[in-house]
Amino acid sequence: MKPKYLTLIKNNIGLKIFSVFLVICIMLAIVFKGPTTIGTDNRHTIFIIIFPIAAGMFILFRLIGGLSVVDGILGKVIALFGSMAISILSLGNIAGIVFDTLNSNEAKINTAVVATMPITDLIAYDSSRNASYLIRFNFKGHKESISVEKDSLDKFQAKGLSNIKLTLRKGIWNHYVVEKWEVIE
């Protein structure tokens, strides 16, 4: 006998529409890569991260009929984390694209400022598949980072460069768009 959630998914037109919406959201996130930004604000955490995830989970659970259609504790846990992942990929991406667009538009209006800060870390996370190279620094009391290429990071380390000079434009909610940056002595 098939689990009842498989039959529900097969017969639920709302879930099929949501699946198409999910694919479109992922494609939009790939196409609309936002600018490099720094800064933190609780409004960003609430409205751009937490609220879209919760709303997406609520919509998805309404479409499938809640956790009652999933058998067993393990099934419920998998459904919970799966719906969270789908929410991040769909509504989370849309919220991020909207925020980046609004932030960029606001930043274009504001005057550029130059800030120089000491580098706190040069970090290389290297694994067989993914590699991430970061320059870390403190900005307004919060740790921030800028992604760089491996060759650039090696060059900065070899020369002993210790400061980062950023050209910033203030956006919304204490976020700044990084127009350009360079590592200096």
SERO-4910 file (N, C-alpha, C, O; in steps of 0.05 Angstrom, whole numbers):
BEGIN
 pado doro    nc1    nc2    nc3   cac1   cac2   cac3    cc1    cc2    cc3    oc1    oc2    oc3
  Met    A     17    -24      0      0      0      0     18     25      0     37     27     15
  Lys    A     11     44    -17     26     69    -19     21     86      6     -2     87     16
  Pro    A     42    100     15     37    120     37     17    141     27     18    149      3
  Lys    A      1    151     45    -20    169     37    -10    196     27    -23    210     12
  Tyr    A     14    204     36     25    230     27     32    228     -3     32    249    -16
  Leu    A     40    205    -14     47    202    -42     21    206    -59     22    219    -80
  Thr    A      0    194    -50    -26    198    -64    -35    227    -63    -45    238    -83
  Leu    A    -31    240    -40    -38    268    -37    -22    286    -55    -33    304    -68
  Ile    A      4    280    -57     21    296    -75     13    293   -104     12    312   -119
  Lys    A      7    268   -112     -1    262   -139    -27    276   -147    -29    284   -170
  Asn    A    -45    278   -129    -72    290   -135    -75    319   -128    -96    330   -133
  Asn    A    -55    332   -117    -58    359   -107    -48    379   -127    -23    382   -131
  Ile    A    -66    394   -141    -58    414   -161    -43    437   -148    -25    448   -161
  Gly    A    -51    445   -124    -37    467   -110     -8    461   -105      9    478   -108
  Leu    A     -2    436    -99     26    428    -94     41    428   -120     65    435   -121
  Lys    A     28    420   -142     41    421   -168     48    450   -176     69    456   -187
  Ile    A     29    468   -171     34    496   -177     56    507   -160     74    522   -170
  Phe    A     57    499   -134     78    508   -117    105    498   -126    126    511   -124
  Ser    A    106    473   -137    131    462   -148    141    478   -171    165    483   -173
  Val    A    123    486   -189    132    503   -212    142    530   -201    162    540   -211
  Phe    A    128    541   -182    136    566   -169    164    563   -157    181    581   -159
  Leu    A    170    540   -144    196    535   -132    218    535   -154    239    547   -149
  Val    A    213    522   -176    233    522   -198    238    550   -208    261    557   -214
  Ile    A    217    566   -211    220    593   -221    236    609   -201    253    625   -209
  Cys    A    231    606   -175    246    621   -154    275    614   -154    292    632   -151
  Ile    A    282    589   -158    310    581   -159    324    593   -184    346    603   -182
  Met    A    310    593   -206    321    605   -230    325    635   -227    346    646   -235
  Leu    A    306    649   -214    309    677   -209    333    683   -191    347    702   -195
  Ala    A    337    666   -170    359    670   -152    386    667   -166    405    680   -159
  Ile    A    387    649   -186    411    645   -201    417    669   -219    439    679   -221
  Val    A    396    679   -232    398    702   -251    404    728   -236    421    744   -244
  Phe    A    389    733   -214    391    759   -200    409    757   -176    400    759   -154
  Lys    A    435    754   -182    454    754   -160    457    783   -150    465    800   -165
  Gly    A    452    787   -125    452    814   -113    481    825   -110    500    810   -113
  Pro    A    483    850   -103    509    863    -99    521    853    -73    507    842    -56
  Thr    A    547    858    -70    560    852    -44    551    873    -24    553    897    -29
  Thr    A    541    864     -1    532    882     19    544    875     46    552    852     51
  Ile    A    546    895     63    554    890     91    535    905    109    521    923    100
  Gly    A    534    897    134    516    910    153    496    890    165    491    869    153
  Thr    A    485    897    188    466    879    201    443    895    212    446    919    220
  Asp    A    420    883    214    396    895    226    376    873    232    373    855    216
  Asn    A    363    876    254    343    856    262    319    854    243    308    833    239
  Arg    A    312    877    230    291    877    211    297    858    187    279    845    177
  His    A    322    858    179    330    840    157    326    811    166    316    795    150
  Thr    A    335    805    190    332    777    200    303    769    201    296    746    193
  Ile    A    286    786    211    258    779    214    243    778    187    230    758    181
  Phe    A    245    800    171    229    802    147    240    788    122    226    781    104
  Ile    A    266    784    121    279    772     98    287    743    102    290    728     83
  Ile    A    290    735    127    298    707    133    275    692    147    265    672    136
  Ile    A    268    700    171    249    684    187    221    684    176    209    663    172
  Phe    A    210    707    170    182    709    160    178    693    134    158    678    132
  Pro    A    195    696    113    190    680     89    192    650     94    177    634     82
  Ile    A    210    641    111    212    613    117    187    603    131    176    582    123
  Ala    A    178    618    151    154    610    165    129    610    147    113    592    148
  Ala    A    127    631    130    104    632    112    105    610     91     84    598     85
  Gly    A    128    604     81    130    582     62    123    555     74    110    538     62
  Met    A    132    550     99    125    525    113     95    524    118     83    503    114
  Phe    A     83    546    126     54    547    130     39    541    105     21    524    105
  Ile    A     47    553     82     33    549     57     36    520     48     17    507     40
  Leu    A     61    509     51     65    482     42     49    462     59     38    443     48
  Phe    A     49    466     85     33    448    103      3    450     97    -11    431     99
  Arg    A     -6    474     90    -35    477     82    -40    462     56    -62    450     53
  Leu    A    -21    463     38    -25    449     12    -26    418     16    -41    405      2
  Ile    A     -9    408     33     -8    378     36    -27    368     58    -30    344     61
  Gly    A    -38    386     74    -56    378     95    -43    374    122    -55    361    139
  Gly    A    -20    386    127     -7    385    153     10    360    157     13    344    139
  Leu    A     21    358    181     38    335    187     22    309    192     34    288    193
  Ser    A     -4    311    194    -20    287    199    -20    268    176    -26    244    179
  Val    A    -13    277    152    -12    259    129     15    243    128     17    224    112
  Val    A     34    250    145     60    237    145     60    217    168     53    224    191
  Asp    A     69    193    163     69    172    183     96    172    198    117    176    186
  Gly    A     95    168    224    119    164    241    133    190    247    130    211    234
  Ile    A    149    188    269    164    212    278    185    220    257    189    243    251
  Leu    A    200    200    247    220    206    227    208    219    202    220    238    191
  Gly    A    185    210    193    172    222    171    164    251    176    166    268    158
  Lys    A    155    257    200    147    284    208    172    302    209    171    325    200
  Val    A    194    292    219    219    308    220    229    314    192    237    336    186
  Ile    A    228    294    175    237    297    147    219    318    133    228    335    119
  Ala    A    193    315    138    174    334    126    179    363    136    177    382    120
  Leu    A    185    366    161    190    392    173    215    404    161    214    427    152
  Phe    A    237    389    160    262    400    148    260    404    118    271    423    107
  Gly    A    245    386    105    241    389     76    225    414     69    232    428     51
  Ser    A    204    419     85    188    443     80    204    468     86    200    489     73
  Met    A    222    467    106    239    490    112    258    495     88    262    518     80
  Ala    A    270    474     77    288    477     54    273    489     30    283    506     16
  Ile    A    249    478     25    233    488      2    226    517      7    225    533    -12
  Ser    A    220    525     32    213    553     38    236    571     33    233    593     23
  Ile    A    260    562     41    284    579     36    289    582      6    294    605     -3
  Leu    A    286    561     -9    291    562    -38    269    578    -52    275    590    -73
  Ser    A    245    579    -42    224    594    -56    221    622    -45    231    641    -56
  Leu    A    206    625    -23    200    651    -12    225    665     -1    227    690     -2
  Gly    A    244    649      9    269    661     19    284    675     -3    295    697      0
  Asn    A    286    661    -26    299    673    -50    285    698    -60    298    718    -66
  Ile    A    259    697    -61    243    720    -70    248    744    -51    252    766    -60
  Ala    A    246    739    -25    251    760     -6    279    772     -8    283    796     -6
  Gly    A    299    755    -13    326    764    -17    329    781    -42    343    801    -41
  Ile    A    316    773    -63    318    789    -88    304    816    -84    315    836    -93
  Val    A    281    817    -71    268    842    -66    285    860    -49    288    884    -54
  Phe    A    297    849    -27    314    865    -10    338    876    -25    344    899    -23
  Asp    A    351    859    -40    375    868    -55    367    890    -75    383    909    -78
  Thr    A    344    888    -88    336    908   -107    330    935    -92    339    956   -101
  Leu    A    315    934    -71    309    958    -55    334    971    -44    338    995    -44
  Asn    A    352    953    -33    377    963    -22    394    976    -43    406    998    -38
  Ser    A    396    964    -66    412    976    -88    401   1002    -97    416   1022   -102
  Asn    A    374   1004   -100    361   1029   -109    366   1051    -89    371   1074    -96
  Glu    A    364   1045    -63    369   1065    -42    398   1073    -42    404   1097    -39
  Ala    A    416   1054    -46    445   1060    -46    452   1079    -69    470   1096    -66
  Lys    A    439   1076    -92    446   1093   -115    440   1123   -109    453   1140   -120
  Ile    A    421   1128    -91    413   1155    -84    434   1168    -66    438   1192    -67
  Asn    A    445   1152    -48    463   1162    -27    492   1166    -37    501   1153    -57
  Thr    A    506   1183    -23    534   1189    -30    552   1167    -22    548   1154     -1
  Ala    A    572   1162    -38    592   1142    -31    611   1152     -9    619   1175     -9
  Val    A    618   1134      9    637   1140     30    659   1119     29    655   1096     21
  Val    A    683   1127     38    706   1109     38    712   1103     67    715   1121     84
  Ala    A    715   1077     73    722   1069    100    745   1049     99    746   1032     82
  Thr    A    764   1053    117    787   1035    119    787   1021    146    785   1035    167
  Met    A    789    995    146    787    979    170    810    958    171    818    949    149
  Pro    A    819    951    194    839    930    196    826    903    190    804    897    197
  Ile    A    841    886    175    833    859    170    837    842    195    858    843    206
  Thr    A    816    828    203    819    810    226    827    782    219    842    769    234
  Asp    A    819    772    195    826    745    187    826    743    156    811    757    142
  Leu    A    844    726    147    843    717    119    837    688    121    853    672    131
  Ile    A    814    679    110    804    652    115    802    637     89    792    648     69
  Ala    A    811    612     89    808    595     66    795    569     75    807    553     90
  Tyr    A    770    565     67    756    540     71    759    524     45    746    531     25
  Asp    A    775    504     46    780    489     22    771    461     25    779    447     44
  Ser    A    754    452      8    745    424      9    747    414    -20    753    429    -38
  Ser    A    741    388    -24    744    377    -50    724    389    -70    731    392    -94
  Arg    A    701    397    -62    681    409    -80    679    439    -79    680    453    -99
  Asn    A    676    449    -55    672    478    -51    696    490    -38    708    479    -20
  Ala    A    702    514    -47    724    529    -35    713    557    -30    699    569    -47
  Ser    A    720    568     -7    711    594      0    734    609     12    747    600     31
  Tyr    A    740    633      1    762    649     11    751    676     19    738    689      4
  Leu    A    756    683     44    744    707     56    765    726     68    785    717     79
  Ile    A    759    752     66    773    772     81    753    781    103    731    790     96
  Arg    A    761    778    128    743    786    150    753    812    163    777    817    165
  Phe    A    734    828    171    739    853    185    715    860    202    694    848    199
  Asn    A    719    880    219    696    890    236    686    916    224    701    934    217
  Phe    A    659    917    222    646    941    212    624    948    231    605    933    234
  Lys    A    626    971    244    605    980    263    600    959    284    577    955    292
  Gly    A    621    947    294    618    928    316    610    900    308    605    883    326
  His    A    607    894    283    599    867    274    619    856    255    632    870    239
  Lys    A    623    830    256    642    816    238    629    815    210    606    807    207
  Glu    A    644    823    190    636    822    162    657    808    146    680    804    156
  Ser    A    650    801    122    670    788    105    664    794     75    641    800     68
  Ile    A    685    792     60    684    796     31    696    771     18    718    762     27
  Ser    A    683    759     -1    693    736    -15    714    744    -35    711    765    -49
  Val    A    735    728    -37    757    734    -57    765    708    -70    757    686    -62
  Glu    A    780    710    -91    792    687   -105    816    677    -90    829    692    -75
  Lys    A    823    652    -93    846    640    -79    872    654    -85    888    659    -67
  Asp    A    876    661   -110    901    675   -118    903    702   -104    925    709    -95
  Ser    A    881    716   -102    882    742    -88    888    739    -58    904    754    -47
  Leu    A    876    719    -46    882    714    -18    911    707    -13    923    717      6
  Asp    A    922    690    -30    951    684    -28    968    708    -31    988    711    -17
  Lys    A    961    726    -50    977    750    -55    975    768    -30    996    780    -22
  Phe    A    952    771    -18    949    788      6    965    777     29    978    793     43
  Gln    A    965    751     32    981    739     54   1011    742     49   1026    748     68
  Ala    A   1020    739     24   1048    741     18   1059    769     22   1081    773     31
  Lys    A   1043    789     15   1051    817     18   1047    828     46   1057    849     53
  Gly    A   1033    813     63   1029    822     91   1010    846     92   1012    862    110
  Leu    A    991    848     74    972    870     74    953    867     97    944    844    103
  Ser    A    946    889    110    932    886    135    906    903    138    893    902    159
  Asn    A    900    919    118    876    936    119    859    932     94    870    926     73
  Ile    A    833    937     97    816    937     74    803    964     71    793    976     91
  Lys    A    803    974     47    791   1000     41    767    995     24    768    984      2
  Leu    A    744   1004     34    718    999     21    705   1025     12    706   1045     26
  Thr    A    694   1025    -12    677   1047    -21    648   1037    -18    640   1018    -31
  Leu    A    633   1050     -1    606   1041      7    585   1062      1    590   1086      0
  Arg    A    561   1052     -4    538   1069     -5    517   1057     13    511   1034     13
  Lys    A    505   1075     30    485   1066     50    460   1058     36    449   1074     20
  Gly    A    450   1035     42    424   1025     32    403   1027     53    401   1048     67
  Ile    A    387   1007     56    365   1007     76    373    989     99    390    971     97
  Trp    A    361    995    122    364    979    146    394    974    154    401    952    160
  Asn    A    410    995    154    438    993    162    454    974    145    474    963    154
  His    A    446    970    121    462    954    102    475    973     82    464    994     75
  Tyr    A    499    966     74    515    982     56    522    966     31    529    942     34
  Val    A    520    978      8    528    964    -17    558    971    -21    566    994    -20
  Val    A    574    950    -25    602    953    -29    606    958    -59    602    940    -76
  Glu    A    615    983    -66    619    989    -94    646    978   -104    648    966   -125
  Lys    A    666    982    -87    693    971    -93    708    968    -67    702    981    -47
  Trp    A    728    952    -68    745    948    -45    773    941    -54    778    932    -76
  Glu    A    792    947    -36    820    939    -41    834    934    -15    827    946      6
  Val    A    853    917    -16    869    911      8    894    927      6    908    927    -14
  Ile    A    900    942     29    923    960     29    940    954     54    932    939     71
  Glu    A    963    967     55    981    964     78    971    980    101    984    980    123
***
